[in-house]
């Protein structure tokens, strides 16, 4: 070594580093190929989350490039949806007031989507901007996990007072979701508790069309990495673009939590607004 010049020593060090890196890469690839599927999925999720945090979103605009951080997207998504989440309670015969979950405003005239279980404990009440409302149930079918209601003021307003205009949410496409994606949940006793979670799994089943021989993948459940209390039952699952892609359905009696895809709610709303014609 004492006969080598400084340049030769540097080149030798670089060569040794290169060989070590190549050997490490070969070992990692071999271990990854032999690893069981759950381990691979966990590693991939970590890598995806790391990339999301390190590499910000880049939005190209004419003449300039705007860098949008995940934190900014989250703040925007919360601001966009916070006014659309309503906390409900029920008054018992002894005067006790119980929190029974939340609902989500889906139309300017006060149509609400919530979990059907919230509708079974009595008349749901909520206070919005100082006005007390009762939830009039308009759809509570047993074959649906979600139910539909409409906000109605407890004290009738004067005829000269214009009806309240509510802020509805916008639905996203649950079929485009990916495991590891950020999910925001707004719920809690007052309907203003913000939680950041991740999509931990997407449960699906396949339906076959006997006539066309085509298979369709149906999303059944949006699994989240965090468990929520019953006072968040009916809470929206929101992506970073501000779209609602699902609703929480929580049953603490059997320790169950399901993320109901938003297209279930859309079907419910469409059926209510376009009822089948009654045959004469």
JONOR-V558436 format. One line per field, one symbol per residue. ss: DSSP state (~ for helix, > for strand, _ for the rest). phi: phi as a letter, one per 20 degrees, with the letter a starting at -180 (. if undefined). A space follows every 10 residues. Layout:
ss=???
phi=???
This chain:
ss=_____~~~~~ ~~~~~~~~~~ ~~~~~~~~~~ ~~~~__~~~~ ~~~~~~~~~~ ~~~~__>>>> >__>>>>>_~ ~~~~~~~~~~ ~~~~>>>>>> >_____>>>> >>>>>_____ >>>>>~~~~~ ____>>>>__ >>>>>>>>>_ _____>>>>> >>>_______ __________ >__~~~____ _>>>>>>___ __>>>>>>>> >>>>>>>>__ ____>>>>>> >>>>_____~ ~~___>>>__ ___>>>>>>> >____>>>>> >~~~~~~~~~ ~~~_______
phi=.feeffffff ffffffffff ffffffffff fffeffggff ffffffffff fffedffdde cgnbddedeg ffffgfffff dffdddedbc eefenfddfc occcfcbfen fcdbfgffee epffcbdcln decdeefdbb ffedfeccbc fcffdgeffe efffdeeeed eddffefcfn ffcdcdangd mceecdccfe acecbdddef femedceded bdfdfcecff fdfnffddef eneedacfcd cffdldbcdf gfffffffff fffcfffefe
